[in-house]
Amino acid sequence: MTRHDAGPTAGTRHAAQQAPFDPAAMLEPSRRAMEAATEAHARMLRQMAEFGGEMLRFAGRRIEQDRFAAQKLAECRTPQDALHAYGDFLRDATRDYSEEMGRLGDICGAQTREAMALAAAFSPGLRRPPQAAGSDRAAPVGGA
């Protein structure tokens, strides 16, 4: 730097060419990230409530059916009656638990699709995993 360039106006020309400091523009990416995180957390809490509510409703139904089965078993007069009552209980419980696992799986699938859509909305470069033809179920993450 020469002596001439070291004066009080040195760099003024360069500073005049730069845009003024704008903290709002600098904070915009953080604001968008905070919006995305807030929306994701709100959805996650709603989804947890939905999943938990379904589990509680199922547990309430099963407890009532279990109580009924115990009462029916207590009223049996013969071993054959007890075997029939126990067989009915096992058949119904197996069906109910199987159906409930399907309902919970459907809830999880819908929640995963919703989460992927939210992630894609805030991350335009995010690619969606491929789906099997004719399937409404999401492909496993990692392609496995």
PLY file of the C-alpha trace (Angstrom):
ply
format ascii 1.0
element vertex 144
property float x
property float y
property float z
element edge 143
property int vertex1
property int vertex2
end_header
0.00 0.00 0.00
1.38 3.40 -0.88
1.28 6.38 1.32
-1.41 7.90 -0.87
-3.74 4.91 -0.27
-3.36 4.99 3.49
-5.46 8.11 4.07
-8.79 8.28 5.90
-10.74 7.59 2.74
-8.78 4.49 1.82
-11.26 1.70 1.16
-14.23 4.11 0.97
-14.49 3.48 -2.71
-14.57 -0.30 -2.04
-17.11 0.04 0.79
-19.42 2.09 -1.40
-19.60 -0.79 -3.84
-20.78 -3.27 -1.18
-24.44 -3.64 -0.25
-25.33 -2.24 3.15
-25.35 -4.72 6.02
-28.81 -6.31 6.28
-29.25 -8.46 9.39
-32.71 -9.59 8.27
-31.26 -11.14 5.09
-28.54 -12.78 7.12
-31.07 -14.28 9.54
-33.56 -15.44 6.88
-32.11 -18.99 6.52
-32.28 -19.41 10.30
-35.88 -18.18 10.36
-36.86 -20.68 7.65
-35.06 -23.48 9.50
-36.84 -22.55 12.74
-40.19 -22.52 10.92
-39.49 -25.97 9.51
-38.43 -27.32 12.91
-41.49 -25.81 14.61
-43.84 -27.28 12.00
-42.12 -30.67 12.19
-42.38 -30.76 15.99
-46.05 -29.75 15.93
-46.81 -32.50 13.44
-44.78 -35.02 15.41
-46.75 -34.24 18.57
-50.07 -34.59 16.72
-48.90 -37.88 15.25
-47.78 -39.19 18.63
-51.19 -38.28 20.05
-52.93 -40.05 17.15
-50.80 -43.18 17.55
-51.14 -43.20 21.33
-54.88 -42.61 21.12
-55.30 -45.59 18.83
-53.28 -47.78 21.17
-55.35 -46.66 24.17
-58.64 -47.30 22.35
-57.42 -50.76 21.40
-56.27 -51.52 24.94
-59.67 -50.42 26.28
-61.49 -52.70 23.84
-59.20 -55.64 24.59
-59.51 -55.23 28.36
-63.28 -55.31 28.05
-63.13 -58.40 25.80
-60.64 -60.09 28.14
-62.95 -59.42 31.09
-65.86 -60.89 29.14
-63.78 -63.97 28.21
-62.77 -64.52 31.86
-66.41 -64.27 32.91
-67.44 -66.73 30.18
-64.68 -69.14 31.25
-65.80 -68.93 34.89
-69.33 -69.93 33.85
-68.17 -73.10 32.07
-69.54 -76.37 33.51
-67.43 -78.88 31.58
-63.89 -79.09 30.24
-65.35 -78.99 26.73
-67.15 -75.72 27.52
-63.88 -74.28 28.86
-61.96 -75.44 25.77
-64.57 -73.85 23.51
-64.51 -70.57 25.51
-60.72 -70.48 25.47
-60.64 -71.22 21.73
-63.07 -68.34 21.10
-60.87 -66.06 23.19
-57.69 -67.02 21.29
-59.38 -66.64 17.90
-60.81 -63.21 18.75
-57.62 -61.94 20.41
-55.46 -63.08 17.49
-57.78 -61.38 15.01
-57.96 -58.18 17.08
-54.19 -57.90 17.57
-53.58 -58.59 13.88
-56.09 -55.93 12.82
-54.60 -53.47 15.31
-51.10 -54.00 13.96
-52.50 -53.21 10.50
-54.14 -50.01 11.79
-50.94 -48.92 13.55
-48.94 -49.72 10.41
-51.32 -47.62 8.33
-50.97 -44.72 10.79
-47.16 -44.99 10.66
-47.20 -45.14 6.87
-49.39 -42.04 6.61
-47.19 -40.24 9.12
-44.05 -41.17 7.20
-45.53 -39.87 3.94
-46.54 -36.65 5.71
-43.03 -36.24 7.17
-41.45 -36.81 3.76
-43.76 -34.23 2.18
-42.84 -31.71 4.89
-39.14 -32.42 4.46
-39.47 -32.01 0.69
-41.32 -28.70 1.13
-38.45 -27.29 3.18
-35.68 -29.10 1.27
-36.44 -28.86 -2.46
-33.43 -31.04 -3.36
-34.67 -34.00 -1.29
-35.50 -37.02 -3.43
-38.33 -39.32 -2.50
-37.51 -43.05 -2.28
-39.00 -45.11 -5.12
-42.24 -46.99 -4.48
-43.13 -50.43 -5.70
-45.62 -50.38 -8.56
-49.19 -50.38 -7.29
-48.10 -49.95 -3.69
-49.26 -47.18 -1.38
-46.61 -48.11 1.15
-43.37 -46.12 1.24
-40.18 -47.86 0.18
-37.78 -48.58 3.05
-35.16 -45.94 3.67
-31.78 -46.98 2.31
-33.38 -49.11 -0.40
-33.38 -52.26 1.76
0 1
1 2
2 3
3 4
4 5
5 6
6 7
7 8
8 9
9 10
10 11
11 12
12 13
13 14
14 15
15 16
16 17
17 18
18 19
19 20
20 21
21 22
22 23
23 24
24 25
25 26
26 27
27 28
28 29
29 30
30 31
31 32
32 33
33 34
34 35
35 36
36 37
37 38
38 39
39 40
40 41
41 42
42 43
43 44
44 45
45 46
46 47
47 48
48 49
49 50
50 51
51 52
52 53
53 54
54 55
55 56
56 57
57 58
58 59
59 60
60 61
61 62
62 63
63 64
64 65
65 66
66 67
67 68
68 69
69 70
70 71
71 72
72 73
73 74
74 75
75 76
76 77
77 78
78 79
79 80
80 81
81 82
82 83
83 84
84 85
85 86
86 87
87 88
88 89
89 90
90 91
91 92
92 93
93 94
94 95
95 96
96 97
97 98
98 99
99 100
100 101
101 102
102 103
103 104
104 105
105 106
106 107
107 108
108 109
109 110
110 111
111 112
112 113
113 114
114 115
115 116
116 117
117 118
118 119
119 120
120 121
121 122
122 123
123 124
124 125
125 126
126 127
127 128
128 129
129 130
130 131
131 132
132 133
133 134
134 135
135 136
136 137
137 138
138 139
139 140
140 141
141 142
142 143
